[in-house]
């Protein structure tokens, strides 16, 4: 007999970063008129708890999605809003030592309602709960018919009681109850934009019948160690472009010989190329001349990343945008050949005055083979909301290329970078320029002491410094970053800055949808 093989039509799997766009499209189909999540929120959910994000594919199309994370019992059963319990939608309150799965969101393609997609997603959460040995699943369920029945049932609790007693039917709650979830009270003010539910939600609970009380922590995979190298590079005059490129390749090769996963160059280290100019340029002419090197610079660094099998944070380089402005851009060259860009958000007063640098308008993590990372260029480290955004998206390492002319400027970056490491419980790698470059306006002298900075807690170095260079010497600093130490510190450290945020009192709202 001839056997025929074909791939499955319907597949339930965990979400990946490649699904972000399709998930947002699905949200718009499932909830027309509602603002979908931002791409950053989906990236944060996947980074913070990849095992809890599920999608359903049907014949290659993404038709279902749900987001989940783990939370402790006290938080799950306290009064809360959707924004406060989910950390603003990023799953930022994911607690590996928690004992309940919290369901953030579910979306099903309305054209595929007969495929039991919702049931499959709810079952996936239950299976996750059983696999991890957790107490159960809890979430805020919509009361979609409340607004229509408000005259008869004036409060959300009245409405929920009527649904439980079978006086009336609610399309969402009755489905969830059929899936084995039981109402456990009302969460008033849960989602203010949900007008059909009066802004409220029913706390829905499923208790894991296989749960066994245990005093041990939840088992999780141990993340890999990441080796980083900060390049403290000396500005020097040169005669040819090849000389500059040979010097850059030398440092990449050295870092590769150390088996580093990442090397990071300083901010604006390409200013050395101005030594090739035949005459002294005005500041405006200088920055325009540098921007003309962008295509060759990008090609060189991308080639080196692949050749030496290392991820390169290419400091920063002035780049002309499509509308003619010039931005200070950090290019990240991954060893798989891909290139990412992060513009500087806050140009310094000098950058604006001398070079007419324009600030960017978006900050986001960059997916790498070592997990999501972030880049904050120099002055950007002095604005805490940027690092917090990257931490919420799942970054455990932030690279901070910088350029300062004196010790005071250097210390501003250093102290702020260390503050970002402490308050977000992550690593920050700084890399600065040293040496002098006569004849270049606004970059003629440099001061730096590059470092790899950690939180200040027991798993880390006593002074929160994993490695640092000598001041104003051309060299590199190399350190191994143990991501499992960050996980442990966030779980049970002396302080737990991320977990202890007051989401009920404050949050950052970004104007962009990125």
CORHU-V48919 format. One line per field, one symbol per residue. burial: b if it has 9 or more other ideal C-beta (glycine too) atoms within 8 Angstrom, else e. A space follows every 10 residues. Layout:
BEGIN
burial = ???
END
This chain:
BEGIN
burial = eeeeeeeeeb ebeebeeebb ebbbbbbbbb eeeeeebbbb bbbbbbbbbe ebbbbbbbee ebbbbbbbbb bbbebbeeeb bbbbbbbbbb bbbbbbebeb bbbbebbbbe ebeeeebbeb bbbbbbebbb ebbbbbbbbb bbbbbbbebb eebeebebbb ebbeeeebeb ebbbbbbebe bebeebbeeb beebebbbbb bbbbbbebee beeeeeebee eeeeebbbbb bbbebbebee eebbbebbbe bbbbbbebeb bbbbbbbbbb bbbbbbbeee bebeebbbbb bebbeebbeb bbebbbebeb bbbbbbbbbb beeeebbbbb bbbbbeeebe bbbbbbbeee bbebbebbbb eebbbbebeb bbbbbbbbbb bebeebbbbb bbbbbbbbbb bbbbeeeebb ebbbebbbbb bbbbbbbbbb bbbbbebeeb ebbbebbbbb bbbbbebeeb eeebbbbebe ebeeebbbbe bebebbbbbb bebeebbbee eebeeeeeee eeee
END
